[in-house]
Amino acid sequence: MEKIVLFIVLVSTVLSAEITEKELQKNCIACHVEQKIPSSLIYRRYLRRYSTHRAIKKNLFLYLQNPIRENSIMPKQFFLKFPQKEASDLNKSMLKESIDAYLEHFDIKRQLILP
Amino acid sequence: MLRSEKRSLFRFLSIYLSSTFLLFLLATFIFYHFQKHHILDQQYNELNLEAKRINQHLGELSSTFISPLIYPYQKPFDSAIYNVDKEYIFGSFQPKDIIWNQEYYQTEKRLFHLYPVYPYYLGTAYLLVSKELNLEPINDLFHISLLFLAIAGTFFTLLGLFLGRLFIAPMKESISKMNRFIEDTTHEFNTPISTILANIELIETFYDCEGKKELKRIEIASKTLSRLYEDLTYLKLNHNYHRDIETLNVSILIHERIENFKTLIEAKALMLILEIDESIVLEIDKNDAIRMVDNLLSNAIKYNQKRGQLKVKLNREKLLIFNTGMGIKKDEIKDIQRRFKRANKSEGGFGIGLDIVGQVVERYHFKLNIESMYTNYTEVTVIWKR
């Protein structure tokens, strides 16, 4: 019985992760790729400023809800090169889930290896 | 070397060596302490240099977008990076119980350096670098310190011995002079005293003299002088004297010695109580035994009151001599055995009696016990049993 419950939990976690990844591709990455916006660079810049995913999530959420220059940490030149984003039409929970997926996708822990 | 010389040298050496040793111990401890910190600082400095190197690499990795990012790990150092919430990000190790408020710290086997990072390259706010504590130089330092203490100790002991002998040289010379003087004087005493005593005996045997009382006084005075001569000779020759240890019947000896003191006892009209067990034997040199018994009896008579009580008790366990004399003050009992110390200066003598008794007691491992009540009585016991 316990094994069955564990299997169901595992399958549902994998499925939900796949769904969130798909949502991320659809809601964020697709547009970033099309407009050649460097998502990885944005992640690193936020990481360098805030250090934790918790703080990045809070500040990204603020910016995505109200995407003005003052709410962003990207430099002036960045906005000269890339268009200012319009406010997201995603609802709050969807937006938070997408940010989580974004942070999970670029998570620095996954990229580091020992020599 | 004389006993007093030995004692002076020993006292000087104990003060000199203990103070020198304490000073050197303190100096060595301070030296060891500082050097140990210096060694640890060197090792911490290595950690700091490694932390700077890793920090530089993290900065470079922060601008690198080609995965994977190779973490700048380098043996023998271990390191780990943590975000601003002190959560583990990555590293070659993951230690427990990190002390976040100390830049440098040490556990039993490892050294740690917590290096703050800003800007937060790859999210890193803290970089923890560690390596195994190299105990070899600290152990070497400990051994060098011990060796230094041993060498300094040996050197200062030898120096102390040399200085000590130098310091006691004048005292040694004075004692030698005094001994020579006593030797010469006592030698000059011997012949006249022997002549007086022999002639008194002749007068008593062959002539019926009218002045018997006066003759007795002369006899007492001469015997006192004779014993003084014996004591001084004993003290002088004590160190070189060849002892002839024999099975001595102490019971007989004590009777003989009491007989010798009879004139003195009668002169003071003392009540003599004898409780002497027969055939008590000891393995002892006869002269040592005579000097000890004579001095105890002489003191018991000399410091007794007129018509007082003199009790002599001898058995297998002890010799006890009791007198109803002036007694000794409680605080003076310990000092009384020292040479030239007299309980009462009103009586004659040099104060060498109990010193001689003490020397005999010490030589044969007996035990001397003095019990006294001031103005009342004195009881001196020599316990044979070891």
Interface residues (C-beta under 8 A of the other chain):
Chain A: P38 S40 L41 R44 L47 R48 R49 Y50 S51 T52 R54 A55 I108 K109 Q111 L112 I113 L114 P115
Chain B: S62 S63 F65 S67 P68 L69 I70 Y71 P72 Y73 N83 V84 D85 E87 I89 F90 S92 P119 Y120 Y121 L122 G123 T124 A125
